[in-house]
Amino acid sequence: MGSGKSTTMRFVAKRLEACGFVALPIHERTDPHPVRATDELENWFEPWKDATPQHLATRALARWAAFVEATRNGSAIPILDGQLFHGDLTHLLLMEAGSALLSDYVKALAAIMAPLDPLVIYLWQEDIEKAVRTVCTERGAEWIEYQVNWKLKGPYCIRRGYQGLHGLIALYRDYRGATDDLFDQLPLAKLAIENSAGDWPAYESRILAALSLPAGP
């Protein structure tokens, strides 16, 4: 949350377009979303009421396969905001998907994505508690309540007794541990950026180099 996913998506789209490409930025709030499988569920906010983790993972992979096929048949370059290590993966963790299921899901998804030759940009901060508290301060009490009421109702958090802001921080410590491991194993082009310093010109230069795009004004 607040790591710069949307900012990075808009930056990449703008630079692609400046270089003559057709860019297709897809924000996490796009509705309907082309790959997010929870959108299909009646209780999309609480998918554990409608699906098992395996069921959700299977649905998600099918949506990704259709998306990849459509992209290969089109001319636009999609830039997705947080849908590999966010979106359905967040819900799978909240649904208490085991580490083996999460690993198998990401491996299968990487194989599906591979024909598009994607670059995965992983934004992270070393101090998880500081990062969560910072974004909570920026977005206010109503947003904090929304996040707590949503995520801490999941079976994963209930079983561990996670409550309030401290529970949200504990959840994201667990989540980062999982995604760090999954990112390390990811067999795709990838770039990890620790962005707690907020030096976005430097981060953007690294992203452009990884995409083989020229620096812009």
C-alpha positions as CSV (number, residue, x, y, z in Angstrom):
1,M,0.0,0.0,0.0
2,G,1.4,3.4,-1.0
3,S,4.6,1.9,-2.4
4,G,4.3,3.8,-5.7
5,K,2.6,1.2,-7.9
6,S,0.2,3.6,-9.6
7,T,2.9,6.3,-9.9
8,T,5.2,3.8,-11.6
9,M,2.4,2.6,-13.9
10,R,1.7,6.1,-15.1
11,F,5.4,6.9,-15.5
12,V,6.0,3.8,-17.7
13,A,2.9,4.4,-19.8
14,K,4.0,8.1,-20.4
15,R,7.5,7.1,-21.4
16,L,6.3,4.3,-23.7
17,E,4.0,6.7,-25.5
18,A,6.7,9.3,-25.8
19,C,8.8,6.7,-27.6
20,G,6.0,5.9,-30.1
21,F,4.4,2.9,-28.5
22,V,0.8,2.3,-27.7
23,A,0.5,2.0,-23.9
24,L,-2.4,0.5,-22.0
25,P,-2.2,1.4,-18.3
26,I,-4.4,-0.8,-16.2
27,H,-5.0,0.5,-12.7
28,E,-5.8,-1.9,-9.8
29,R,-9.2,-0.1,-9.5
30,T,-10.2,-0.8,-13.1
31,D,-13.7,-2.3,-13.1
32,P,-14.1,-4.8,-14.6
33,H,-10.5,-5.8,-14.2
34,P,-9.1,-8.0,-17.0
35,V,-7.2,-10.4,-14.7
36,R,-8.5,-10.1,-11.2
37,A,-10.6,-13.3,-10.5
38,T,-12.2,-12.1,-7.3
39,D,-14.3,-9.6,-9.4
40,E,-16.3,-12.6,-10.6
41,L,-17.4,-13.6,-7.1
42,E,-20.6,-12.5,-5.3
43,N,-18.6,-11.7,-2.2
44,W,-15.5,-10.3,-4.0
45,F,-14.5,-8.4,-0.9
46,E,-14.6,-11.7,1.2
47,P,-13.8,-14.4,-1.4
48,W,-13.4,-17.0,1.3
49,K,-17.2,-17.1,1.4
50,D,-17.5,-18.2,-2.2
51,A,-14.3,-20.1,-3.1
52,T,-11.5,-22.2,-1.9
53,P,-7.9,-21.0,-2.5
54,Q,-7.4,-23.5,-5.2
55,H,-10.6,-22.5,-6.9
56,L,-9.6,-18.8,-6.9
57,A,-6.1,-19.6,-8.2
58,T,-7.5,-21.7,-11.0
59,R,-9.9,-18.9,-12.0
60,A,-7.1,-16.3,-11.8
61,L,-4.8,-18.3,-14.1
62,A,-7.6,-18.7,-16.7
63,R,-8.2,-15.0,-16.7
64,W,-4.5,-14.3,-17.1
65,A,-4.3,-16.8,-20.0
66,A,-7.1,-15.0,-21.8
67,F,-5.5,-11.6,-21.1
68,V,-2.1,-12.8,-22.5
69,E,-3.8,-14.1,-25.6
70,A,-5.6,-10.9,-26.2
71,T,-2.5,-8.9,-25.6
72,R,-0.5,-11.0,-28.2
73,N,-3.2,-10.3,-30.7
74,G,-3.2,-6.6,-30.1
75,S,-0.8,-3.7,-30.5
76,A,-0.9,-2.1,-27.1
77,I,1.6,-2.7,-24.3
78,P,-0.2,-3.2,-21.0
79,I,1.2,-1.9,-17.7
80,L,-0.5,-3.5,-14.8
81,D,-0.6,-1.9,-11.3
82,G,0.2,-4.6,-8.8
83,Q,-1.6,-7.7,-10.1
84,L,1.2,-10.2,-9.7
85,F,2.0,-9.6,-6.0
86,H,-1.2,-7.9,-5.1
87,G,-4.8,-8.4,-6.1
88,D,-5.6,-12.1,-6.1
89,L,-2.4,-13.0,-4.4
90,T,-3.4,-10.9,-1.4
91,H,-6.7,-12.7,-1.2
92,L,-5.1,-16.1,-1.5
93,L,-3.0,-15.3,1.5
94,L,-6.0,-14.0,3.4
95,M,-7.8,-17.3,2.5
96,E,-4.9,-19.2,4.1
97,A,-3.5,-20.7,0.9
98,G,-0.4,-22.6,1.9
99,S,3.1,-21.8,0.7
100,A,3.1,-24.6,-1.8
101,L,-0.2,-23.4,-3.4
102,L,1.2,-19.8,-3.6
103,S,4.4,-21.0,-5.1
104,D,2.7,-23.2,-7.6
105,Y,0.3,-20.4,-8.5
106,V,3.1,-17.9,-9.2
107,K,5.1,-20.4,-11.2
108,A,2.1,-21.2,-13.4
109,L,1.4,-17.5,-13.8
110,A,4.9,-16.8,-14.8
111,A,4.7,-19.5,-17.5
112,I,1.5,-17.9,-18.8
113,M,3.0,-14.4,-18.8
114,A,6.4,-15.5,-20.4
115,P,5.3,-15.1,-24.1
116,L,4.8,-11.3,-23.4
117,D,8.4,-11.0,-22.2
118,P,7.3,-8.9,-19.2
119,L,9.3,-6.9,-16.7
120,V,8.2,-7.3,-13.1
121,I,9.0,-4.2,-11.0
122,Y,9.0,-5.0,-7.2
123,L,8.7,-1.9,-5.0
124,W,9.5,-2.5,-1.4
125,Q,10.7,-0.8,1.8
126,E,13.0,-2.3,4.4
127,D,11.1,-1.0,7.5
128,I,7.6,-2.5,7.0
129,E,6.1,-0.9,10.2
130,K,7.3,2.6,9.1
131,A,6.0,2.1,5.6
132,V,2.6,1.0,6.8
133,R,2.3,3.8,9.4
134,T,3.4,6.4,6.8
135,V,0.8,5.5,4.3
136,C,-1.9,5.3,7.1
137,T,-1.0,8.8,8.2
138,E,-1.1,10.1,4.6
139,R,-4.5,8.5,3.9
140,G,-6.3,9.0,7.2
141,A,-8.4,7.3,9.8
142,E,-11.2,6.3,7.4
143,W,-8.8,4.6,5.1
144,I,-7.1,2.7,8.0
145,E,-10.6,1.5,9.2
146,Y,-11.4,0.3,5.7
147,Q,-8.1,-1.7,5.4
148,V,-8.5,-3.2,8.9
149,N,-12.2,-4.1,8.4
150,W,-11.4,-5.8,5.1
151,K,-8.1,-7.6,5.5
152,L,-8.3,-8.6,9.2
153,K,-11.6,-10.4,8.6
154,G,-9.8,-13.0,6.5
155,P,-9.3,-16.5,7.9
156,Y,-5.5,-16.0,7.9
157,C,-5.8,-13.0,10.3
158,I,-8.5,-14.4,12.4
159,R,-6.6,-17.5,13.1
160,R,-3.6,-15.4,14.2
161,G,-5.6,-12.9,16.3
162,Y,-4.5,-9.9,14.2
163,Q,-6.4,-6.8,15.2
164,G,-6.2,-3.1,14.6
165,L,-3.3,-1.2,13.1
166,H,-0.8,-3.5,14.8
167,G,-2.6,-6.5,13.2
168,L,-2.3,-4.8,9.8
169,I,1.4,-4.3,10.2
170,A,1.8,-7.9,11.3
171,L,-0.1,-9.1,8.2
172,Y,2.2,-7.1,5.9
173,R,5.3,-8.5,7.6
174,D,4.0,-11.9,6.8
175,Y,3.0,-10.9,3.3
176,R,6.4,-9.3,2.5
177,G,8.1,-12.5,3.7
178,A,6.0,-14.5,1.2
179,T,6.4,-12.1,-1.7
180,D,10.2,-11.7,-1.1
181,D,10.5,-15.5,-1.5
182,L,8.2,-15.6,-4.5
183,F,10.0,-12.7,-6.2
184,D,13.4,-14.4,-5.7
185,Q,12.1,-17.5,-7.4
186,L,10.4,-15.7,-10.3
187,P,11.8,-16.8,-13.7
188,L,11.1,-13.5,-15.5
189,A,13.0,-10.3,-16.1
190,K,12.6,-8.4,-12.8
191,L,13.8,-5.3,-11.0
192,A,13.6,-4.8,-7.2
193,I,13.7,-1.2,-5.9
194,E,13.9,-0.3,-2.2
195,N,12.3,3.1,-2.4
196,S,12.1,4.3,1.2
197,A,14.4,7.3,0.3
198,G,11.8,8.6,-2.1
199,D,14.4,9.3,-4.8
200,W,12.0,8.8,-7.7
201,P,14.3,10.3,-10.4
202,A,16.9,7.6,-9.6
203,Y,14.2,4.9,-9.5
204,E,12.8,6.0,-12.8
205,S,16.2,5.9,-14.4
206,R,16.7,2.3,-13.3
207,I,13.2,1.4,-14.7
208,L,14.0,3.0,-18.1
209,A,17.3,1.2,-18.3
210,A,15.6,-2.1,-17.5
211,L,13.0,-1.5,-20.2
212,S,15.7,-0.3,-22.7
213,L,13.9,3.1,-23.0
214,P,15.7,6.4,-23.4
215,A,15.7,8.9,-20.5
216,G,13.2,11.8,-21.1
217,P,13.1,15.4,-20.0
